[in-house]
Amino acid sequence: WYGPIAAMQGVNLQVEKGQMVAVLGANGAGKTTLLNTLAGVIDPFKGQVLLAEQAIHGLDADEVCRRGLVLVPEGRQIYPFLSVRENLKMG
């Protein structure tokens, strides 16, 4: 929520192994909120987040990362002196 405005409502997303998904939308549409919720950075207001059929909402972001879901931040939030692999390991 951003004040009285729900950043997301009624989201249902299923991604199969090997699929790639793009999240598109206007500024303020909830893209960052969705990704932060999936990665465990923030908890969903209601509902649940499943990874490999196991609930991951409420877990610390580092535990979500260990289970295989990683949020790659925007370019300005990475360590430029590390490789892509090393940045991903940083979680």
Order of alpha helices (4+ residues) and beta strands (2+ residues): alpha-beta-beta-alpha-alpha
